[in-house]
């Protein structure tokens, strides 16, 4: 499991994505507390989806190093490791986001 204190993908990107999803779903008219909780839950689910996609595409021989880095490295080091060792990282993340949006907006 990826520890929350380590950002693999910038949290602002996830928050912007979640805000767009809630707008497209027509949830902006809900009470502020309710929409805040929905956005928090969605952000966690999006992060999990991205993290799973990254781990799936990471070479098996790099997983142990990755796990160690999650325990000891900075968010920047984790992001650099993923960018180096996950082929087409941006495409992996984009596909995970698109898949999540398709599921959520149906």
PASEBA-1860 file (N, C-alpha, C; in nm, 3 decimals):
! residues 106
1> XXXXXXXX> 0.084/-0.119/0.000/0.000/0.000/0.000/0.088/0.124/0.000 ~ 0.053/0.221/-0.076/0.131/0.343/-0.084/0.091/0.436/0.028 ~ 0.189/0.484/0.100/0.165/0.569/0.214/0.115/0.706/0.167 ~ 0.017/0.760/0.238/-0.044/0.887/0.199/0.054/1.003/0.200 ~ 0.155/0.999/0.289/0.245/1.113/0.298/0.336/1.126/0.177 ~ 0.342/1.025/0.093/0.422/1.030/-0.028/0.332/1.055/-0.148 ~ 0.354/1.165/-0.214/0.276/1.197/-0.333/0.344/1.137/-0.455 ~ 0.275/1.051/-0.524/0.327/1.002/-0.651/0.284/1.098/-0.761
9> XXXXXXXX> 0.163/1.144/-0.751/0.109/1.241/-0.846/0.069/1.365/-0.766 ~ 0.095/1.480/-0.821/0.066/1.605/-0.754/-0.080/1.611/-0.709 ~ -0.100/1.643/-0.582/-0.234/1.646/-0.525/-0.322/1.753/-0.590 ~ -0.262/1.861/-0.638/-0.340/1.965/-0.706/-0.404/1.910/-0.834 ~ -0.331/1.825/-0.906/-0.385/1.762/-1.026/-0.507/1.678/-0.990 ~ -0.496/1.601/-0.884/-0.608/1.516/-0.841/-0.726/1.602/-0.797 ~ -0.700/1.707/-0.719/-0.808/1.794/-0.672/-0.881/1.862/-0.787 ~ -0.805/1.908/-0.887/-0.867/1.971/-1.004/-0.952/1.870/-1.081
17> XXXXXXXX> -0.902/1.749/-1.095/-0.975/1.643/-1.164/-1.106/1.612/-1.090 ~ -1.098/1.601/-0.958/-1.216/1.571/-0.877/-1.318/1.685/-0.885 ~ -1.271/1.807/-0.882/-1.362/1.922/-0.893/-1.436/1.919/-1.027 ~ -1.365/1.884/-1.134/-1.429/1.874/-1.265/-1.533/1.763/-1.266 ~ -1.499/1.649/-1.206/-1.595/1.538/-1.201/-1.722/1.575/-1.126 ~ -1.706/1.641/-1.012/-1.825/1.676/-0.934/-1.911/1.779/-1.007 ~ -1.846/1.870/-1.080/-1.923/1.966/-1.162/-1.999/1.892/-1.272 ~ -1.929/1.803/-1.342/-1.993/1.729/-1.451/-2.107/1.641/-1.400
25> XXXXXXXX> -2.096/1.597/-1.278/-2.200/1.512/-1.218/-2.313/1.597/-1.162 ~ -2.295/1.730/-1.160/-2.401/1.819/-1.113/-2.414/1.825/-0.963 ~ -2.303/1.809/-0.892/-2.308/1.805/-0.745/-2.276/1.939/-0.679 ~ -2.251/2.041/-0.757/-2.212/2.170/-0.699/-2.320/2.235/-0.615 ~ -2.445/2.192/-0.630/-2.553/2.255/-0.555/-2.574/2.191/-0.418 ~ -2.493/2.092/-0.382/-2.503/2.030/-0.250/-2.444/2.121/-0.143 ~ -2.475/2.092/-0.018/-2.418/2.169/0.093/-2.266/2.157/0.091 ~ -2.201/2.263/0.134/-2.054/2.269/0.129/-1.989/2.152/0.203
33> XXXXXXXX> -2.043/2.115/0.317/-1.985/2.005/0.395/-1.998/1.873/0.319 ~ -2.111/1.853/0.255/-2.135/1.729/0.180/-2.043/1.721/0.060 ~ -2.034/1.830/-0.017/-1.948/1.829/-0.135/-1.802/1.814/-0.095 ~ -1.764/1.871/0.016/-1.626/1.857/0.066/-1.594/1.711/0.096 ~ -1.687/1.641/0.160/-1.666/1.500/0.192/-1.663/1.415/0.065 ~ -1.750/1.446/-0.029/-1.750/1.373/-0.157/-1.616/1.391/-0.228 ~ -1.568/1.515/-0.232/-1.441/1.543/-0.299/-1.325/1.472/-0.230 ~ -1.326/1.469/-0.097/-1.221/1.398/-0.023/-1.223/1.250/-0.056
41> XXXXXXXX> -1.341/1.191/-0.055/-1.355/1.049/-0.087/-1.312/1.020/-0.232 ~ -1.355/1.104/-0.324/-1.317/1.085/-0.464/-1.166/1.098/-0.484 ~ -1.106/1.196/-0.418/-0.961/1.215/-0.430/-0.886/1.091/-0.382 ~ -0.933/1.031/-0.274/-0.870/0.908/-0.224/-0.885/0.795/-0.326 ~ -1.003/0.783/-0.383/-1.028/0.678/-0.482/-0.947/0.700/-0.609 ~ -0.935/0.824/-0.653/-0.855/0.856/-0.771/-0.708/0.823/-0.744 ~ -0.659/0.864/-0.628/-0.520/0.834/-0.591/-0.494/0.684/-0.591 ~ -0.586/0.609/-0.534/-0.572/0.464/-0.532/-0.570/0.405/-0.672
49> XXXXXXXX> -0.654/0.457/-0.760/-0.660/0.410/-0.899/-0.528/0.437/-0.970 ~ -0.475/0.558/-0.953/-0.348/0.594/-1.015/-0.234/0.509/-0.958 ~ -0.231/0.496/-0.827/-0.124/0.419/-0.763/-0.125/0.274/-0.810 ~ -0.244/0.215/-0.821/-0.254/0.077/-0.867/-0.205/0.065/-1.011 ~ -0.239/0.161/-1.094/-0.195/0.158/-1.234/-0.043/0.170/-1.244 ~ 0.016/0.256/-1.161/0.161/0.274/-1.162/0.230/0.146/-1.116 ~ 0.182/0.088/-1.008/0.244/-0.034/-0.958/0.231/-0.147/-1.059 ~ 0.117/-0.155/-1.126/0.096/-0.258/-1.228/0.196/-0.246/-1.341
57> XXXXXXXX> 0.233/-0.124/-1.378/0.323/-0.101/-1.491/0.470/-0.096/-1.451 ~ 0.499/-0.091/-1.322/0.638/-0.086/-1.278/0.703/-0.223/-1.297 ~ 0.825/-0.225/-1.348/0.894/-0.353/-1.363/0.906/-0.425/-1.228 ~ 0.884/-0.555/-1.232/0.885/-0.634/-1.108/1.016/-0.619/-1.033 ~ 1.126/-0.611/-1.106/1.256/-0.602/-1.039/1.279/-0.466/-0.972 ~ 1.189/-0.371/-0.990/1.201/-0.239/-0.926/1.106/-0.222/-0.808 ~ 1.016/-0.317/-0.787/0.915/-0.302/-0.681/0.976/-0.296/-0.541 ~ 1.078/-0.375/-0.513/1.141/-0.373/-0.381/1.208/-0.238/-0.357
65> XXXXXXXX> 1.278/-0.188/-0.458/1.341/-0.055/-0.447/1.234/0.052/-0.426 ~ 1.124/0.039/-0.497/1.015/0.136/-0.485/0.957/0.135/-0.344 ~ 0.934/0.017/-0.291/0.881/0.005/-0.156/0.975/0.069/-0.053 ~ 1.103/0.046/-0.069/1.202/0.106/0.021/1.200/0.258/0.011 ~ 1.189/0.306/-0.111/1.186/0.451/-0.133/1.062/0.513/-0.069 ~ 0.950/0.442/-0.073/0.829/0.491/-0.009/0.849/0.508/0.142 ~ 0.930/0.420/0.200/0.956/0.427/0.344/1.056/0.536/0.380 ~ 1.152/0.564/0.290/1.262/0.652/0.328/1.276/0.778/0.244
73> XXXXXXXX> 1.220/0.778/0.125/1.241/0.889/0.033/1.142/1.002/0.049 ~ 1.171/1.108/-0.022/1.080/1.224/-0.025/0.978/1.203/-0.138 ~ 0.875/1.284/-0.137/0.776/1.278/-0.245/0.842/1.301/-0.380 ~ 0.936/1.394/-0.385/1.006/1.424/-0.509/1.086/1.303/-0.558 ~ 1.152/1.233/-0.466/1.227/1.114/-0.503/1.135/1.003/-0.554 ~ 1.020/0.989/-0.490/0.923/0.888/-0.533/0.873/0.922/-0.674 ~ 0.842/1.049/-0.698/0.794/1.091/-0.829/0.902/1.068/-0.935 ~ 1.026/1.102/-0.903/1.136/1.081/-0.998/1.155/0.933/-1.029
81> XXXXXXXX> 1.146/0.849/-0.926/1.161/0.704/-0.944/1.054/0.653/-1.040 ~ 0.931/0.695/-1.018/0.822/0.651/-1.105/0.843/0.699/-1.248 ~ 0.884/0.823/-1.263/0.907/0.878/-1.396/1.019/0.803/-1.468 ~ 1.117/0.756/-1.393/1.229/0.684/-1.451/1.194/0.539/-1.485 ~ 1.117/0.474/-1.399/1.099/0.329/-1.411/0.962/0.283/-1.463 ~ 0.869/0.373/-1.477/0.738/0.334/-1.533/0.731/0.388/-1.675 ~ 0.735/0.296/-1.772/0.729/0.341/-1.911/0.601/0.420/-1.938 ~ 0.617/0.533/-2.005/0.502/0.616/-2.043/0.416/0.654/-1.923
89> XXXXXXXX> 0.480/0.700/-1.817/0.409/0.733/-1.693/0.290/0.824/-1.718 ~ 0.308/0.928/-1.797/0.197/1.021/-1.822/0.079/0.951/-1.887 ~ 0.105/0.860/-1.978/-0.003/0.784/-2.042/-0.071/0.690/-1.943 ~ 0.007/0.631/-1.853/-0.049/0.542/-1.750/-0.145/0.621/-1.661 ~ -0.100/0.739/-1.618/-0.183/0.824/-1.532/-0.307/0.871/-1.607 ~ -0.289/0.915/-1.731/-0.403/0.962/-1.811/-0.506/0.851/-1.831 ~ -0.460/0.730/-1.857/-0.553/0.618/-1.876/-0.628/0.587/-1.746 ~ -0.559/0.595/-1.634/-0.624/0.569/-1.504/-0.730/0.676/-1.477
97> XXXXXXXX> -0.698/0.801/-1.507/-0.794/0.910/-1.486/-0.915/0.894/-1.579 ~ -0.890/0.861/-1.703/-1.000/0.844/-1.800/-1.090/0.728/-1.758 ~ -1.029/0.619/-1.714/-1.107/0.503/-1.670/-1.192/0.538/-1.549 ~ -1.132/0.612/-1.455/-1.207/0.652/-1.336/-1.324/0.742/-1.374 ~ -1.297/0.841/-1.460/-1.403/0.933/-1.501/-1.516/0.859/-1.572 ~ -1.481/0.766/-1.660/-1.585/0.689/-1.730/-1.674/0.615/-1.630 ~ -1.612/0.552/-1.534/-1.688/0.476/-1.434/-1.775/0.569/-1.348 ~ -1.718/0.680/-1.306/-1.787/0.769/-1.213/-1.904/0.843/-1.280
105> XX> -1.885/0.880/-1.404/-1.986/0.962/-1.471/-2.096/0.882/-1.538 ~ -2.087/0.751/-1.536/-2.192/0.667/-1.595/-2.318/0.671/-1.512
END
